[in-house]
Amino acid sequence: PSTAPITLPGIQPNEPISRNIYLHKKVVKKRQNELIPYNDCLYRNIYNYHYIALLDIDEIIMSRTGLNWKELIMGIRKNATPSKKPVASYCFRNVYFFD
């Protein structure tokens, strides 16, 4: 997958120092802008993969039973309640590990 340079849309600042100050002051705008690269990733890869995981750099999905993500998803699908509608997404529980 290719990567695209990320800039803020509209009249928001894109010069690095101004952008940093702006995003520290405008936390709501920062959160809204975080959706842009997620959506870009999703729509550029939607037909290339069966699953796409959106994770921050400091996050990881760990299985307690399988050896890898494929086994994790296959186990979830096998044990899931049957539904007439296809599954659109999976949600994983957060756990924090503090020092």
N, C-alpha and C positions, 0 to 999 in steps of 0.2 A: 504494500500500500504506500502511496505517495503521501507526503505531508505538504501542507500549504501554509504559507506565512499567515500568522494571525494578526489582524488589526481590529481595532474597535470601529464599529459602524457609525455612520452619520457624522455629527460634529464633535464626537468625543475625541480627546487628544491621542495621538499615536507616537509622538516623540517620547522616547523611553522615560525620561525624568518626569515630564508632565503627566504621562499616563500613570506612572507609579503613584504620584501624589493624588491624582484624580481617583484612582481605584481604592486608595486607603480612605479617602473621604466619602466616597459614594459606594458603600458596601452593598446596597441593594442593586445598583447598576452592575457591580462586579459579579454578583450572583447571576443576574440576568445574562450578562455577557458570557458566562461559563457555558451556557447552553449552545452557543454558536458552534464551537468546535465539536461538541458532542453530536449535534445534528448533522454537521458536515461529514463526520466519520460515518454515521449511520447511513446517510443517503448515498455516499460514495461507495459503500460496501454492501448495501442491502441485498444485491443479487449475487454477491461473490461468496458469501458465507451463510451457514445455517444459524450461527449464533455470533453475536457481537457483545463483548463485555466492556462496559464503560467503567473504568476504575481510575481513581487518583493514583499518583505515583507512590503514595504511602499506604495503599490498600491492597489486599489480596483475598481471593476466595479460596478457602481451604476445605477440603472434604474430610469428614471424620471417618468415612468408610472406604472410599475409592482411592486409587493411587493417582488419579489425574482428573482434569475437568471433564473429559469425555465420559469416564466412568461415573462421575458425579451426576451429570445431566442424564445419562442413561438410567441410573438408579431412580432419579426423581421422576422421570417419565414412566418408568415401570410401576412405581408405587403411587402415582397420581390417580385421583378420582377421575374416571372416564367422563369426558365432556363432548358434546356435539360440536363445540366451537374450538378452533385451534388455540393453543396457548400463545399469547403475544409477548409475554415477558416472565422472567423469574425475579424474585426479590429475595435477597439474602440478608440474614440478621447481622447487625453490627455487634462486635465485641471489641472492647478496648483493653489493651494490655499495658498497664502502667509500670514504670520502674519501681 
